Amino acid sequence: MSTLFQQLINGLVLGSVYALIALGYTMVYGILGLINFAHGELAMIGALIALTTIAALSGFALPVPLVVAAGLLAAISVCMVLGYAIERIAYRPLRNAPRLAPLITAIGVSIVLQNVAMLIWGRQYLSFPSILPQGWHALFGARITDIQIAMLATAFVLMFALDALVRRTQLGRAMRATSQSPQLAGLMGIHADRVISLTFIIGSGLAAIGGFMVSAYYGLAHYYMGFLLGLKAFSAAVLGGIGQLRGAMLGGLLLGVIESLGAGYIGILTHGFLGSNYQDVFAFFVLIVVLIVRPSGLLGVQTIDRA
């Protein structure tokens, strides 16, 4: 039973990261109907920027929370600017183009970001500085670390804050109006281009936080880490219902739990034939089954959440 609780804790922590990154996918799709395949690379850039900043500040006698906050702030700032630039330069000129053109552009932007990161940081894995607290607590026979608690708390606060922003603020109403019809939203005095840019900026900031969490959790960052991370986050968005904020949250948490349980029990289920390194098989297998049974995802597909 302790193993089950341990895997559930690990899955919820990992799933909360998937959910944060999946929110960026689902927000952009909800408003533009575009799959931004470069979104995973924004998480990678955020992780590398944060790691570099923290490593540079670690040599000074600064409080650990201040160093971590500086690294996170640097990552969020760079990714927000990068997200805005990608939307403005790569996607906005193709807004009225055939659907295939923005999709190919998104893949191209992803490849460009990977190679730029490789030129700046190299091909090697970069280690996260050992400055974070290593304490842990017992919970139903399982262990939950201080880092996991911080990740869960941060992820859930951000998810609830974004949900409240979309449902209860003027910007959220503008997002919902733009998702239904940018032209009609413009007639109502809503600057659709500005709303779309803000959507990319917010999603990019969440991706930076997600990338930072992954690098802090595993202690590593790499120029290619955004590919699989983005693929899983996109799968989480599809699993919950692309275009649904709460669907992205639900899909991310479910995908994380499924992956963690698969890693913990795949050896038992296959009598040792497969190891925990095949954990991705379970996650994507469940995704395929859900899409066969319910192609619109668990909560259905819509443009963006409507209050």
Secondary structure as GFF3:
##gff-version 3
##sequence-region A 1 307
A	DSSP	alpha_helix	2	32	.	.	.	ID=ss1
A	DSSP	alpha_helix	39	57	.	.	.	ID=ss2
A	DSSP	alpha_helix	64	86	.	.	.	ID=ss3
A	DSSP	pi_helix	87	91	.	.	.	ID=ss4
A	DSSP	three_ten_helix	92	94	.	.	.	ID=ss5
A	DSSP	alpha_helix	100	121	.	.	.	ID=ss6
A	DSSP	beta_strand	126	127	.	.	.	ID=ss7
A	DSSP	beta_strand	136	139	.	.	.	ID=ss8
A	DSSP	beta_strand	142	145	.	.	.	ID=ss9
A	DSSP	alpha_helix	146	168	.	.	.	ID=ss10
A	DSSP	alpha_helix	170	180	.	.	.	ID=ss11
A	DSSP	alpha_helix	182	187	.	.	.	ID=ss12
A	DSSP	alpha_helix	192	218	.	.	.	ID=ss13
A	DSSP	beta_strand	220	221	.	.	.	ID=ss14
A	DSSP	alpha_helix	225	240	.	.	.	ID=ss15
A	DSSP	alpha_helix	245	269	.	.	.	ID=ss16
A	DSSP	three_ten_helix	276	278	.	.	.	ID=ss17
A	DSSP	alpha_helix	279	293	.	.	.	ID=ss18
###
